[in-house]
Amino acid sequence: MDQWAIFLFTHESQFILNTDFRRTFIWREPGTRYLPSNVREIDHYGGGGLMVWAGIMLDGRAPLHVFERGTVTGVRYRDEILEPYVRLFRGAVGPEFILMDDNTRPHRALLVDEFIESEDISRMDWPGRSPDLNPIENVCDALGRAIATRNPPPRTSLEMKTTLLNEWDQLPQEMINCLISSMKS
């Protein structure tokens, strides 16, 4: 288990407002399809969403970072994630620290590579398109399930942001440790 203590597993996830993922399946009698009790209004056009960055370690996690508007670029990744969060974790763990990020374009931008090299941060070799190997995928899924159980659900971006931050802080560290520990070396 100690072998994973030097790794920071990271991931970006998008959380959408007003989606159909909260489907409620009902059994109804034939011919009762349009009764008011069997009709649920759904916003098929979404309602916006938020992109977040999350980082986990054994016995720790980074604060959840919510990107304000726009897409994640190499510049934003360096300025909003690497400098304020990853640099601190690297300093706390020491030179043996290893960052696990995926192979998305912003993570492999030249300015990101230069920053990582200048900060003496090591990256884990990771096969492309292999999210099932990263334990943080399960943590982000747990966060999404926690959001989905909210009643009433978040209806605005501000409500979603507040809910995401609160639910992130409430995720049990024991669950995160178990997910990381379950990985084979």
Disulfide bonds with the S-S distance in Angstrom:
none
